[in-house]
Amino acid sequence: MDEFLLLRFAHLIGLTLIGAGLIGVFIADMRSRQVDDLQLFGQAVAFIALFYDGLVVPGAIVLLISGTWLIVQYHGGWDFLQTPWLAGMVLLFAIEAIEGNTVTRLYFTRLRRLSREAIAEGRMTPALRRARAEQLASFTHFLDIPMLLVIISLGALRPDSWLHFAIGCAIALAVATVLNVVVPRLYPWGERAEALAEPGEAAYVEDKQQREETP
C-alpha cells in the first residue's frame, strides 16, 4: 500500500484521538467544577486524567510521528519552515503540547492530590475550592478545541500566507475568552452554584451538609 496514504491515515487517527480526548477533558473539567460531592468530584478528576493520558497523549504521539515522517519524506524536511500553513500547524501543535504537559497536567495532578486529602478529611477543603476555581486552567480547556480547529483549517485550506494563521489564532483566543466569562455565569461553579440556588434548594443543600457532618 502507498506509504503516503498510510501516513495520512495514521495522521487522521492521531487527530481523532486528540479531538475526542480534548472534548472528554473539557466535559470532565466542567463537571468537576460544578459538584461538591467529594466522590463525584474525585471521579471527574480521574476522568480528566483518563481522557488526557488515554486519548490526548497517544493521539499526540501518533500525530507527531506521522507528521514528522510526512514532513521529512514529502515536504523537504526543514523546508517546511518556508510553507506558512505547515509551519503554522507545527507551531500550534508544539504550543498545545507544551501547554498540555504543563498547565493541564499540573492542574489535574494537583486536583487529584487535593481531592484525596479532602476525602481523608471528609469535607471540601479551602485549598481544593481555590484550586478548582482557578481561571487559567479553565481558559486553556476552553482554548484547546478552538485551537485544534485552527490547526485543522490550516491543513485543510493550506493558505500561502500567515494571515490565515493570525486570524484563526485571534478568533480562537476571543472564543476562549468569551467562554471563560460566559459559561461560569450560565453554569455556576461550586459555591457560586449554591449561592444562586432557589431558597428551598439552598436549605436542602445546607441540611444535607449538616447531616453529613453529624457523627
Secondary structure, DSSP 8 states (H G I E B T S, - for coil): --HHHHHHHHHHHHHHHHHHHHHHHHHHHHHHHH---HHHHHHHHHHHHHHIIIIIHHHHHHHHHHHHHHHHHHS-GGGGGG-HHHHHHHHHHHHHHHHIIIIIHHHHHHHHHHHHHHHHHTS--HHHHHHHT-HHHHHHHHHHHHHHHHHHHHHHH--SSSHHHHHHHHHHHHHHHHHHHHHHHHS--THHHHHTS-HHHHHHHHHHHHHHH--
